[in-house]
Amino acid sequence: MMAEAFEFTGKDGQTLRGRLERPQGDLRGAALFAHCFTCGKDIFAARRISRRLAAQGIAVLRFDFTGLGHSDGEFANSGFIGNVDDLVAASVAMAQAGLAPGLLVGHSLGGAAVIAAAEQIPSAKAVAVIGAPADPAHITRHFSHVTDQIDQNGAAEVSLAGREFTISAKFLRDLQTVTLTDHLHNLHRALLILHAPTDAVVGIDNAAALFTAARHPKSFITLDDADHLLTRAADADYAADSIATWAERYLDPTPAPQTDIAEGITRVVEADPNGFLQDIHMGHHHLKADEPVSFGGTDLGPSPYQYLSAGLGACTAMTIRMYARRKGWPLAHVAVDVSHDKQHATDCDNCDKDNKIDTFTRVITLTGDLDADQRQKLIAIADKCPVHRTLEAQATIHTTENG
């Protein structure tokens, strides 16, 4: 991934600062991330989830709300509505940079904020919330002991997560007057709710309330025994992977075609230098290749050998279909199962050196009112498919460096 500083102007003229994580491979879409209450853009979950999404082709902006982290302004004067305004301003800045966010992701109170902001962000097609409260006023319990003082003096100092914050009457009023019900009814975007049943900060009943109030399309994913802040890397990665997979149907996963590729050329471009994810371009077609998680990949696409097996299977089915069509035979359907492994060579000259050869096992299923002779000929014609012949022959590969 490529991270860069990203600054923009908030509604009241304050400078808001964030980090933009860009994918190194093809761009599948853009996302805007809202952090939890009083946390900031650099909290572990925000960093981990943003980088994981970027590794999967989604550019992500995470920024500090007004008065937090590196952003200007007064936290006490921002409030929940101010957070919503900050998100809208961030979306405008992203659009001006050519990265209009199609996905909004919010953690804890940030989840409530993205739900409230979505109506004002036209580019947003999907909203994902992690450990979000159903009622923004839920967080007032963290400073309930000073609410009387806030009412009397207009503000009070509270200690939250080891830091001092000024909570103003406006901030408190925002939390107490804003409800998410109307926002959920008017969301008109796909909603994904991620929540841990054992969340000790925002109870699972909040997820149930959000899900009940929302309209379809809506989905829920449990985070099992994750804590509220997703302090375990595995929990943050799981949340990010789940969001990326879910959002794919709502974002445009196909990158712009690379027009400089000559006819007949297949171009493979590394998408994740920390793993094995590859973007494959063939004309106007786009595919992904990867390795399983057990081999250090992210399992976002078939492995190279699976593609090789797919080529053999597809060519086999096409060859059988063309032959049956030309003969006018009643072949209703053809399916080909292909598996690949390496087996000990039985006819090599140096078997004592434990030589192995690649072996493809092909199982063909023919459906239709075919007689025995027709079936036998169709199975035999499978060996005539061009990919089969290429694999059985000794191919030559010429390699040069582009530079």
VEXDREN-2710 file (C-alpha; in Angstrom, 1 decimal):
% VEXDREN-2710
k/r/px/py/pz
1/MET/0.0/0.0/0.0
2/MET/1.0/3.6/-0.4
3/ALA/0.1/6.0/2.4
4/GLU/0.0/9.7/2.1
5/ALA/-1.1/12.7/4.1
6/PHE/-4.5/14.1/3.2
7/GLU/-5.7/17.5/4.4
8/PHE/-9.1/19.2/3.8
9/THR/-11.2/22.0/5.2
10/GLY/-14.1/21.3/7.5
11/LYS/-17.4/23.0/7.5
12/ASP/-16.3/25.8/9.9
13/GLY/-13.0/26.4/8.1
14/GLN/-10.8/24.2/10.3
15/THR/-8.1/22.0/8.8
16/LEU/-8.7/18.3/9.2
17/ARG/-5.9/15.9/8.7
18/GLY/-5.9/12.2/7.8
19/ARG/-4.1/9.4/6.0
20/LEU/-5.0/8.1/2.6
21/GLU/-4.1/4.5/2.0
22/ARG/-3.9/3.7/-1.8
23/PRO/-3.7/0.3/-3.3
24/GLN/-0.6/-0.5/-5.4
25/GLY/-2.6/-2.6/-7.8
26/ASP/-6.0/-2.0/-9.4
27/LEU/-8.4/0.3/-7.7
28/ARG/-11.7/-1.5/-6.8
29/GLY/-13.2/1.5/-5.1
30/ALA/-12.8/4.1/-2.3
31/ALA/-13.8/4.1/1.3
32/LEU/-14.1/6.7/4.1
33/PHE/-13.4/5.5/7.6
34/ALA/-14.8/7.0/10.8
35/HIS/-13.0/6.3/14.1
36/CYS/-14.5/5.6/17.5
37/PHE/-15.4/8.2/20.2
38/THR/-12.3/10.3/21.2
39/CYS/-10.0/7.7/19.5
40/GLY/-8.4/9.2/16.4
41/LYS/-7.3/8.0/13.0
42/ASP/-4.2/6.2/14.3
43/ILE/-5.9/3.8/16.7
44/PHE/-4.9/0.2/16.0
45/ALA/-8.2/-0.9/14.5
46/ALA/-8.4/2.1/12.1
47/ARG/-4.9/1.6/10.9
48/ARG/-5.2/-2.2/10.5
49/ILE/-8.6/-2.2/8.8
50/SER/-7.7/0.6/6.4
51/ARG/-4.4/-1.0/5.3
52/ARG/-6.1/-4.4/4.9
53/LEU/-8.8/-2.9/2.7
54/ALA/-6.2/-1.1/0.7
55/ALA/-4.3/-4.4/0.2
56/GLN/-7.5/-5.7/-1.4
57/GLY/-7.9/-2.8/-3.8
58/ILE/-9.9/-0.3/-1.8
59/ALA/-8.4/3.2/-1.2
60/VAL/-9.3/4.3/2.3
61/LEU/-9.2/7.8/4.0
62/ARG/-9.1/7.8/7.8
63/PHE/-8.9/11.2/9.5
64/ASP/-9.1/12.8/12.9
65/PHE/-12.4/14.4/13.7
66/THR/-12.4/18.1/14.7
67/GLY/-10.3/18.8/17.8
68/LEU/-8.8/15.3/17.9
69/GLY/-5.3/14.0/16.9
70/HIS/-3.7/16.3/14.2
71/SER/-6.9/18.1/13.2
72/ASP/-7.6/21.7/14.2
73/GLY/-10.7/23.0/16.0
74/GLU/-12.2/22.5/19.4
75/PHE/-13.5/19.0/20.3
76/ALA/-16.0/20.5/22.8
77/ASN/-17.6/22.5/20.0
78/SER/-17.8/19.7/17.4
79/GLY/-20.4/17.2/18.8
80/PHE/-22.0/14.3/17.0
81/ILE/-23.5/16.6/14.3
82/GLY/-20.0/18.1/13.9
83/ASN/-18.6/14.6/13.2
84/VAL/-21.3/14.1/10.6
85/ASP/-20.3/17.4/9.0
86/ASP/-16.6/16.3/9.0
87/LEU/-17.5/13.1/7.2
88/VAL/-19.4/15.0/4.5
89/ALA/-16.5/17.4/4.1
90/ALA/-14.1/14.5/3.8
91/SER/-16.3/12.9/1.1
92/VAL/-16.3/16.1/-0.9
93/ALA/-12.5/16.3/-0.7
94/MET/-12.1/12.7/-1.7
95/ALA/-14.4/13.3/-4.7
96/GLN/-12.3/16.3/-5.8
97/ALA/-9.3/14.0/-5.6
98/GLY/-11.0/11.5/-7.9
99/LEU/-11.8/9.1/-5.1
100/ALA/-15.5/9.6/-4.3
101/PRO/-16.2/7.1/-1.5
102/GLY/-18.5/4.3/-2.5
103/LEU/-18.1/2.6/0.9
104/LEU/-18.5/4.2/4.4
105/VAL/-17.0/2.3/7.4
106/GLY/-17.5/3.4/11.0
107/HIS/-16.2/2.1/14.3
108/SER/-18.3/2.5/17.5
109/LEU/-19.7/6.0/17.5
110/GLY/-18.1/6.5/14.1
111/GLY/-20.5/3.8/12.9
112/ALA/-23.5/5.9/14.1
113/ALA/-21.9/8.9/12.4
114/VAL/-21.5/7.2/9.0
115/ILE/-25.2/6.1/9.1
116/ALA/-26.2/9.7/9.8
117/ALA/-23.9/11.1/7.1
118/ALA/-24.7/8.6/4.3
119/GLU/-27.7/10.5/3.1
120/GLN/-25.5/13.5/2.4
121/ILE/-22.8/11.5/0.5
122/PRO/-24.3/10.7/-3.0
123/SER/-21.4/8.4/-4.0
124/ALA/-21.9/6.1/-1.1
125/LYS/-23.4/2.7/-2.0
126/ALA/-22.6/0.7/1.0
127/VAL/-22.3/1.4/4.8
128/ALA/-20.4/-1.0/7.2
129/VAL/-20.5/-0.4/11.0
130/ILE/-18.4/-2.1/13.6
131/GLY/-19.6/-2.2/17.3
132/ALA/-21.9/0.7/16.6
133/PRO/-24.4/2.0/19.2
134/ALA/-28.1/2.2/18.1
135/ASP/-28.4/5.4/20.0
136/PRO/-25.6/8.0/20.0
137/ALA/-26.6/9.0/23.5
138/HIS/-25.2/5.6/24.6
139/ILE/-21.8/7.1/25.2
140/THR/-23.1/9.6/27.7
141/ARG/-22.7/7.0/30.4
142/HIS/-18.9/7.6/30.2
143/PHE/-19.4/11.0/31.7
144/SER/-22.8/10.7/33.4
145/HIS/-21.2/11.8/36.7
146/VAL/-20.7/15.3/35.3
147/THR/-23.9/15.9/33.4
148/ASP/-25.3/18.1/36.1
149/GLN/-22.1/20.2/36.0
150/ILE/-22.4/20.5/32.2
151/ASP/-26.0/21.7/32.6
152/GLN/-25.0/24.2/35.2
153/ASN/-21.7/25.5/33.8
154/GLY/-22.0/24.8/30.1
155/ALA/-19.1/22.4/30.1
156/ALA/-17.0/20.0/32.2
157/GLU/-13.6/18.3/32.1
158/VAL/-13.7/14.5/31.9
159/SER/-11.0/11.8/31.7
160/LEU/-11.6/9.3/28.9
161/ALA/-9.1/6.6/28.1
162/GLY/-6.4/8.4/30.1
163/ARG/-6.9/11.8/28.3
164/GLU/-8.7/14.9/29.4
165/PHE/-11.6/16.2/27.3
166/THR/-14.0/19.1/27.6
167/ILE/-17.6/18.0/27.1
168/SER/-19.8/20.9/26.3
169/ALA/-23.5/21.3/26.7
170/LYS/-23.8/21.4/22.9
171/PHE/-21.9/18.1/22.6
172/LEU/-24.2/16.6/25.2
173/ARG/-27.4/18.0/23.5
174/ASP/-26.3/16.6/20.1
175/LEU/-26.0/13.1/21.6
176/GLN/-29.4/13.3/23.4
177/THR/-31.4/14.7/20.5
178/VAL/-30.1/12.7/17.5
179/THR/-31.7/9.3/16.8
180/LEU/-30.7/6.9/14.0
181/THR/-34.2/5.5/13.2
182/ASP/-35.0/8.1/10.6
183/HIS/-31.5/7.9/9.1
184/LEU/-31.8/4.1/8.8
185/HIS/-35.2/4.4/7.1
186/ASN/-33.8/6.8/4.6
187/LEU/-30.5/5.1/4.2
188/HIS/-31.2/3.6/0.8
189/ARG/-27.8/1.9/0.9
190/ALA/-26.6/-1.6/1.7
191/LEU/-25.8/-1.9/5.4
192/LEU/-23.4/-4.4/7.1
193/ILE/-23.4/-4.6/10.9
194/LEU/-20.4/-6.3/12.5
195/HIS/-20.6/-6.8/16.3
196/ALA/-19.2/-9.1/18.9
197/PRO/-21.7/-10.8/21.2
198/THR/-19.3/-10.2/24.2
199/ASP/-18.7/-6.5/23.5
200/ALA/-18.5/-5.0/27.0
201/VAL/-18.6/-1.4/25.8
202/VAL/-21.5/-1.4/23.3
203/GLY/-23.8/-4.4/23.9
204/ILE/-24.9/-6.8/21.2
205/ASP/-28.5/-5.5/21.7
206/ASN/-27.4/-2.4/19.8
207/ALA/-26.7/-4.5/16.7
208/ALA/-30.1/-6.1/17.0
209/ALA/-31.8/-2.7/17.2
210/LEU/-29.9/-1.4/14.2
211/PHE/-30.7/-4.5/12.2
212/THR/-34.4/-4.3/13.0
213/ALA/-34.7/-0.6/12.2
214/ALA/-32.8/-0.9/8.9
215/ARG/-34.3/-1.8/5.6
216/HIS/-32.9/-4.4/3.1
217/PRO/-30.3/-5.0/1.9
218/LYS/-28.9/-5.5/5.3
219/SER/-26.4/-8.1/6.7
220/PHE/-25.0/-9.1/10.0
221/ILE/-21.6/-10.7/10.8
222/THR/-20.6/-11.7/14.3
223/LEU/-17.1/-10.9/15.5
224/ASP/-17.2/-13.7/18.0
225/ASP/-15.1/-12.9/21.1
226/ALA/-13.4/-9.8/19.8
227/ASP/-13.2/-6.8/22.1
228/HIS/-14.8/-3.5/21.3
229/LEU/-11.6/-1.9/20.0
230/LEU/-10.5/-4.9/18.0
231/THR/-7.1/-4.9/19.6
232/ARG/-6.2/-8.3/18.2
233/ALA/-4.8/-8.2/14.7
234/ALA/-6.8/-11.3/13.7
235/ASP/-10.1/-9.6/14.7
236/ALA/-9.3/-6.4/12.8
237/ASP/-8.2/-8.4/9.7
238/TYR/-11.4/-10.5/9.8
239/ALA/-13.5/-7.4/10.0
240/ALA/-11.7/-5.9/7.1
241/ASP/-11.8/-9.0/4.9
242/SER/-15.5/-9.4/5.7
243/ILE/-16.2/-5.8/4.7
244/ALA/-14.2/-6.1/1.5
245/THR/-15.9/-9.3/0.4
246/TRP/-19.4/-8.0/1.2
247/ALA/-18.8/-4.6/-0.4
248/GLU/-17.6/-6.1/-3.7
249/ARG/-21.2/-6.6/-5.0
250/TYR/-21.9/-2.9/-4.3
251/LEU/-18.7/-1.4/-5.6
252/ASP/-17.5/-1.7/-9.2
253/PRO/-14.8/-4.4/-8.8
254/THR/-13.6/-4.1/-12.4
255/PRO/-10.8/-1.6/-13.0
256/ALA/-10.5/0.5/-16.1
257/PRO/-9.1/-1.6/-18.9
258/GLN/-5.4/-1.1/-19.7
259/THR/-5.6/0.1/-23.2
260/ASP/-1.8/-0.2/-23.9
261/ILE/-1.9/-4.0/-23.8
262/ALA/-1.5/-5.4/-27.3
263/GLU/-3.9/-8.0/-28.7
264/GLY/-3.1/-11.5/-27.5
265/ILE/-1.1/-10.3/-24.5
266/THR/-2.0/-11.3/-20.9
267/ARG/-0.6/-8.9/-18.4
268/VAL/-0.1/-9.8/-14.7
269/VAL/0.4/-6.9/-12.3
270/GLU/1.4/-7.4/-8.6
271/ALA/-1.4/-6.0/-6.4
272/ASP/0.0/-6.8/-2.9
273/PRO/3.8/-6.9/-2.5
274/ASN/3.3/-8.1/1.1
275/GLY/1.4/-11.2/-0.2
276/PHE/0.8/-12.8/-3.5
277/LEU/-2.3/-11.1/-4.9
278/GLN/-2.1/-10.4/-8.7
279/ASP/-4.3/-8.5/-11.1
280/ILE/-4.6/-10.2/-14.5
281/HIS/-5.6/-8.2/-17.6
282/MET/-6.7/-9.8/-20.9
283/GLY/-8.3/-7.4/-23.2
284/HIS/-11.4/-6.0/-21.4
285/HIS/-11.4/-9.0/-19.0
286/HIS/-10.0/-8.7/-15.4
287/LEU/-9.2/-11.5/-13.0
288/LYS/-7.3/-12.0/-9.8
289/ALA/-4.8/-14.7/-8.8
290/ASP/-3.6/-15.4/-5.2
291/GLU/-2.5/-18.1/-2.9
292/PRO/-4.4/-19.6/0.1
293/VAL/-3.9/-18.0/3.5
294/SER/-2.0/-21.1/4.6
295/PHE/0.7/-20.3/1.9
296/GLY/0.9/-16.6/2.9
297/GLY/-1.7/-15.3/0.5
298/THR/-5.1/-13.6/1.1
299/ASP/-7.1/-16.2/-0.9
300/LEU/-8.8/-13.4/-3.0
301/GLY/-8.4/-15.4/-6.2
302/PRO/-7.5/-18.8/-7.6
303/SER/-3.9/-20.0/-7.5
304/PRO/-1.8/-20.2/-10.7
305/TYR/-2.2/-24.0/-10.8
306/GLN/-6.0/-23.6/-10.4
307/TYR/-6.0/-21.3/-13.4
308/LEU/-4.0/-23.9/-15.3
309/SER/-6.5/-26.6/-14.4
310/ALA/-9.3/-24.3/-15.3
311/GLY/-7.8/-23.8/-18.8
312/LEU/-7.6/-27.5/-19.3
313/GLY/-11.2/-28.0/-18.1
314/ALA/-12.6/-25.2/-20.2
315/CYS/-10.8/-26.2/-23.3
316/THR/-12.0/-29.8/-22.8
317/ALA/-15.6/-28.9/-22.4
318/MET/-15.5/-26.6/-25.4
319/THR/-13.9/-29.2/-27.6
320/ILE/-16.4/-31.8/-26.7
321/ARG/-19.3/-29.4/-27.3
322/MET/-18.0/-28.4/-30.7
323/TYR/-17.6/-32.0/-31.8
324/ALA/-21.1/-33.0/-30.5
325/ARG/-22.6/-30.0/-32.2
326/ARG/-20.9/-30.8/-35.5
327/LYS/-22.1/-34.4/-35.3
328/GLY/-25.6/-33.4/-34.3
329/TRP/-25.5/-35.6/-31.2
330/PRO/-27.9/-35.1/-28.3
331/LEU/-25.3/-33.9/-25.7
332/ALA/-27.4/-31.9/-23.2
333/HIS/-24.6/-30.9/-20.9
334/VAL/-20.9/-31.4/-20.2
335/ALA/-18.9/-30.9/-17.0
336/VAL/-15.2/-31.4/-16.4
337/ASP/-13.5/-31.8/-13.0
338/VAL/-9.8/-31.2/-13.0
339/SER/-7.3/-31.8/-10.2
340/HIS/-3.5/-31.3/-10.2
341/ASP/-0.7/-32.9/-8.2
342/LYS/2.8/-34.1/-8.6
343/GLN/3.4/-37.9/-8.7
344/HIS/6.5/-40.0/-8.9
345/ALA/7.5/-40.6/-12.5
346/THR/7.2/-44.2/-13.5
347/ASP/9.2/-44.0/-16.7
348/CYS/12.1/-41.6/-15.9
349/ASP/15.8/-42.3/-16.2
350/ASN/16.6/-41.0/-12.8
351/CYS/13.8/-42.3/-10.5
352/ASP/16.3/-42.9/-7.7
353/LYS/16.5/-39.0/-7.4
354/ASP/12.9/-38.8/-6.4
355/ASN/11.8/-37.1/-9.6
356/LYS/8.2/-36.1/-9.9
357/ILE/6.0/-35.1/-12.8
358/ASP/2.9/-32.9/-13.0
359/THR/-0.3/-35.0/-13.2
360/PHE/-3.7/-33.6/-14.2
361/THR/-6.7/-35.9/-13.4
362/ARG/-9.7/-35.1/-15.5
363/VAL/-13.2/-36.5/-14.8
364/ILE/-15.8/-35.8/-17.5
365/THR/-19.5/-36.0/-17.0
366/LEU/-21.7/-36.2/-20.1
367/THR/-25.4/-35.7/-19.9
368/GLY/-27.9/-36.5/-22.7
369/ASP/-29.4/-39.4/-24.6
370/LEU/-26.1/-40.6/-25.9
371/ASP/-25.3/-44.2/-26.9
372/ALA/-22.1/-46.0/-25.7
373/ASP/-20.3/-45.4/-29.0
374/GLN/-21.0/-41.6/-28.9
375/ARG/-19.8/-41.4/-25.3
376/GLN/-16.6/-43.2/-26.1
377/LYS/-15.9/-40.9/-29.0
378/LEU/-16.6/-37.8/-27.0
379/ILE/-14.3/-38.9/-24.2
380/ALA/-11.6/-39.7/-26.8
381/ILE/-12.0/-36.3/-28.4
382/ALA/-11.1/-34.6/-25.1
383/ASP/-7.5/-35.5/-25.7
384/LYS/-7.6/-33.4/-28.9
385/CYS/-8.3/-30.1/-27.1
386/PRO/-5.5/-27.6/-27.8
387/VAL/-4.7/-27.0/-24.1
388/HIS/-4.4/-30.8/-23.5
389/ARG/-1.9/-31.0/-26.4
390/THR/0.1/-28.0/-25.1
391/LEU/0.4/-29.6/-21.7
392/GLU/1.5/-32.9/-23.1
393/ALA/4.0/-31.3/-25.4
394/GLN/7.3/-29.7/-24.4
395/ALA/6.6/-26.0/-24.5
396/THR/9.3/-23.3/-24.8
397/ILE/9.2/-20.1/-22.8
398/HIS/11.2/-17.1/-23.9
399/THR/11.8/-14.5/-21.2
400/THR/13.0/-10.9/-21.6
401/GLU/13.1/-7.8/-19.3
402/ASN/11.0/-4.8/-20.2
403/GLY/13.4/-1.9/-19.7
END
